[in-house]
Amino acid sequence: MTHVYRTTAASAALLAAVLGISACGSDTGSTSSPSSTPSTPTAPASTPVAGFNDADVMFATQLIPHHQQAVEMADSALRQATTAQVKSLATAIKAAQAPEIEQLSGWLTTWGKPVPTPGMHSGHTMTGMMSPQEMDDLSKATGSMYDRMWTTMMIKHHQGAITMSKTEQANGKDAAAITLAKKIQTAQSTEIATMQRLLGRLPAA
């Protein structure tokens, strides 16, 4: 019996040693995965979700309906404008702002915040937003009167977006949102200068 006990104990010790070597010495296959698992739980801490604040949420929430109205105005110009430059500006504005609406909506979803739905800009008093009456007046304008009205209104609209972009740059935290704010400020400042020159060339209403 003593001999059997010693043999069993020795076998157990040998087995433990072999398992210990297999667990610690191998660096290939599935045995290597336990050594990498401790880093997995820390990954979410470095994601962009943790890097936003209330200013970022406000920027995205307000800019979505603001952009939606700009796209609505661009579509109106593509139907009603009589000047090629106005149509060209409308095309560029829609091409830039429609994808930004999707980008902003994605951020709000990621941040766990509600995404404004189309039409929510009605009644908004955000800077640069056109009132329902102004939008109705624009839809009824024709010829050079329409072109001048649209250009004047879009300048005001862009100025509002620039104001919001400056606020985001000053108070925001999310790096991507701040980068977009800088891009909007630069692009829309350029478009304002273009529209101001265009107003000087459009026929008087």
Contacts in CASP RR format, 6 or more apart in sequence:
PFRMAT RR
TARGET T0000
AUTHOR 0000-0000-0000
METHOD contacts of the structure
MODEL  1
MTHVYRTTAASAALLAAVLGISACGSDTGSTSSPSSTPSTPTAPASTPVA
GFNDADVMFATQLIPHHQQAVEMADSALRQATTAQVKSLATAIKAAQAPE
IEQLSGWLTTWGKPVPTPGMHSGHTMTGMMSPQEMDDLSKATGSMYDRMW
TTMMIKHHQGAITMSKTEQANGKDAAAITLAKKIQTAQSTEIATMQRLLG
RLPAA
22 31 0 8 1.000
23 31 0 8 1.000
26 32 0 8 1.000
44 50 0 8 1.000
48 110 0 8 1.000
48 174 0 8 1.000
48 175 0 8 1.000
48 176 0 8 1.000
49 110 0 8 1.000
49 111 0 8 1.000
51 173 0 8 1.000
51 174 0 8 1.000
52 107 0 8 1.000
52 111 0 8 1.000
52 172 0 8 1.000
52 173 0 8 1.000
52 174 0 8 1.000
52 177 0 8 1.000
53 171 0 8 1.000
53 172 0 8 1.000
53 173 0 8 1.000
53 174 0 8 1.000
55 167 0 8 1.000
55 168 0 8 1.000
55 171 0 8 1.000
55 172 0 8 1.000
55 173 0 8 1.000
56 107 0 8 1.000
56 111 0 8 1.000
56 168 0 8 1.000
56 172 0 8 1.000
56 173 0 8 1.000
56 174 0 8 1.000
56 177 0 8 1.000
57 108 0 8 1.000
57 111 0 8 1.000
57 113 0 8 1.000
59 164 0 8 1.000
59 165 0 8 1.000
59 167 0 8 1.000
59 168 0 8 1.000
59 172 0 8 1.000
59 177 0 8 1.000
59 181 0 8 1.000
60 104 0 8 1.000
60 105 0 8 1.000
60 107 0 8 1.000
60 108 0 8 1.000
60 113 0 8 1.000
60 177 0 8 1.000
61 108 0 8 1.000
61 113 0 8 1.000
61 114 0 8 1.000
61 116 0 8 1.000
62 124 0 8 1.000
62 126 0 8 1.000
62 164 0 8 1.000
63 100 0 8 1.000
63 104 0 8 1.000
63 161 0 8 1.000
63 164 0 8 1.000
63 184 0 8 1.000
64 101 0 8 1.000
64 104 0 8 1.000
64 105 0 8 1.000
64 108 0 8 1.000
64 115 0 8 1.000
64 116 0 8 1.000
65 116 0 8 1.000
65 119 0 8 1.000
65 120 0 8 1.000
65 121 0 8 1.000
65 124 0 8 1.000
65 126 0 8 1.000
65 129 0 8 1.000
66 121 0 8 1.000
66 126 0 8 1.000
66 128 0 8 1.000
66 129 0 8 1.000
66 157 0 8 1.000
66 160 0 8 1.000
66 161 0 8 1.000
66 164 0 8 1.000
67 97 0 8 1.000
67 98 0 8 1.000
67 100 0 8 1.000
67 101 0 8 1.000
67 104 0 8 1.000
67 161 0 8 1.000
68 101 0 8 1.000
68 116 0 8 1.000
68 118 0 8 1.000
68 119 0 8 1.000
68 121 0 8 1.000
69 121 0 8 1.000
69 129 0 8 1.000
69 130 0 8 1.000
69 135 0 8 1.000
69 157 0 8 1.000
70 93 0 8 1.000
70 94 0 8 1.000
70 97 0 8 1.000
70 154 0 8 1.000
70 157 0 8 1.000
70 161 0 8 1.000
71 93 0 8 1.000
71 94 0 8 1.000
71 97 0 8 1.000
71 98 0 8 1.000
71 101 0 8 1.000
72 135 0 8 1.000
73 90 0 8 1.000
73 93 0 8 1.000
73 130 0 8 1.000
73 135 0 8 1.000
73 138 0 8 1.000
73 150 0 8 1.000
73 153 0 8 1.000
73 154 0 8 1.000
73 157 0 8 1.000
74 90 0 8 1.000
74 91 0 8 1.000
74 93 0 8 1.000
74 94 0 8 1.000
74 97 0 8 1.000
75 90 0 8 1.000
75 94 0 8 1.000
76 90 0 8 1.000
76 138 0 8 1.000
76 139 0 8 1.000
76 150 0 8 1.000
77 86 0 8 1.000
77 87 0 8 1.000
77 89 0 8 1.000
77 90 0 8 1.000
77 150 0 8 1.000
78 87 0 8 1.000
78 90 0 8 1.000
78 91 0 8 1.000
78 94 0 8 1.000
80 139 0 8 1.000
80 141 0 8 1.000
80 142 0 8 1.000
80 143 0 8 1.000
80 146 0 8 1.000
80 150 0 8 1.000
81 87 0 8 1.000
81 90 0 8 1.000
81 146 0 8 1.000
81 147 0 8 1.000
81 150 0 8 1.000
82 143 0 8 1.000
82 144 0 8 1.000
82 146 0 8 1.000
82 147 0 8 1.000
83 144 0 8 1.000
83 147 0 8 1.000
83 198 0 8 1.000
83 202 0 8 1.000
85 198 0 8 1.000
86 147 0 8 1.000
86 150 0 8 1.000
86 151 0 8 1.000
86 198 0 8 1.000
89 151 0 8 1.000
89 154 0 8 1.000
89 191 0 8 1.000
89 194 0 8 1.000
89 195 0 8 1.000
89 198 0 8 1.000
90 150 0 8 1.000
92 191 0 8 1.000
93 154 0 8 1.000
93 191 0 8 1.000
96 187 0 8 1.000
100 180 0 8 1.000
100 184 0 8 1.000
103 180 0 8 1.000
104 180 0 8 1.000
105 115 0 8 1.000
106 115 0 8 1.000
107 174 0 8 1.000
107 176 0 8 1.000
107 177 0 8 1.000
108 114 0 8 1.000
108 115 0 8 1.000
109 115 0 8 1.000
121 129 0 8 1.000
122 132 0 8 1.000
123 131 0 8 1.000
123 132 0 8 1.000
126 160 0 8 1.000
126 164 0 8 1.000
127 159 0 8 1.000
127 160 0 8 1.000
127 163 0 8 1.000
127 164 0 8 1.000
128 156 0 8 1.000
128 157 0 8 1.000
128 159 0 8 1.000
128 160 0 8 1.000
128 161 0 8 1.000
128 163 0 8 1.000
129 157 0 8 1.000
129 160 0 8 1.000
130 138 0 8 1.000
130 153 0 8 1.000
130 156 0 8 1.000
130 157 0 8 1.000
134 153 0 8 1.000
137 149 0 8 1.000
138 146 0 8 1.000
138 149 0 8 1.000
138 150 0 8 1.000
138 153 0 8 1.000
141 149 0 8 1.000
141 150 0 8 1.000
144 202 0 8 1.000
144 203 0 8 1.000
144 204 0 8 1.000
144 205 0 8 1.000
145 205 0 8 1.000
147 202 0 8 1.000
148 199 0 8 1.000
148 202 0 8 1.000
148 204 0 8 1.000
148 205 0 8 1.000
149 205 0 8 1.000
151 195 0 8 1.000
151 198 0 8 1.000
151 199 0 8 1.000
151 202 0 8 1.000
152 199 0 8 1.000
154 191 0 8 1.000
154 195 0 8 1.000
155 192 0 8 1.000
155 195 0 8 1.000
155 196 0 8 1.000
155 199 0 8 1.000
158 188 0 8 1.000
158 189 0 8 1.000
158 191 0 8 1.000
158 192 0 8 1.000
158 195 0 8 1.000
159 192 0 8 1.000
161 184 0 8 1.000
161 188 0 8 1.000
162 184 0 8 1.000
162 185 0 8 1.000
162 188 0 8 1.000
162 189 0 8 1.000
162 192 0 8 1.000
164 181 0 8 1.000
165 181 0 8 1.000
165 182 0 8 1.000
165 184 0 8 1.000
165 185 0 8 1.000
165 188 0 8 1.000
166 181 0 8 1.000
166 185 0 8 1.000
168 177 0 8 1.000
168 178 0 8 1.000
168 181 0 8 1.000
169 178 0 8 1.000
169 181 0 8 1.000
169 182 0 8 1.000
169 185 0 8 1.000
172 178 0 8 1.000
END
